[in-house]
C-alpha cells in the first residue's frame, strides 16, 4: 500500500498544532496556576520561608544571568524574588531594594529563609543570598557560576547583615 503525500494545508495544520502544544507546555511550566499571587504585605512565616528555600534549591545548577528573573536563569535578587513569589510574597528586583523590605535579624535569631546581604549598608547593597541553615545560603553569585549552595561569609568588609522579608 502506497501512502499519498500530505497536502500543504494539512501539513500547515499539523505544524501549527505542534507549535501550539509546545507553547502550552512551556506556559504551564513557567506560569503555574498553583503559584499564589504575590503579596507586598504581611510577615513571612517560618513555614513560608522554608518553602521559599525549597523553591530556590530547585533552581540549583541554573545559570547566572545579569537581570535574570527565572525560571531558568537568575541574578542574585532575581532568585530570591522568584523563590518568594512562589509562596505569595512580593520582593523587588534588586538587592538594595530588597534590604529595604526586611526587618534586621540578629545572629541568634537567623532562620532558613532570611536574606543575607553584602555591600555597604550606608551606600550600596550589591548582593543577596537566601539563608538555608547551618551556615549555608543559596545564591546566584556571578557570571559563570550557576545557582548554588555556598557558605555564608558572616564577617568581612562586605557582609551587610541579615533581614527577614516582612510587610
Buried (B, 14 or more C-beta within 10 A) or exposed (E): EEEEEEEEEEEEEEEEEEEEEEEEEEEEEEEEEEEEEBBEEEEBEEEBBBBBBBBBBBBEEBBBBEEBBBBEBBBBBBBBBBBBBBBBBBBBBBBBBBBEBBBEBEEEEBBBBBBBBBBEBEEEBBBBBBBBEEEBBBBBBEEEEBBBBEEBBEEEEEBBBBBBBEE
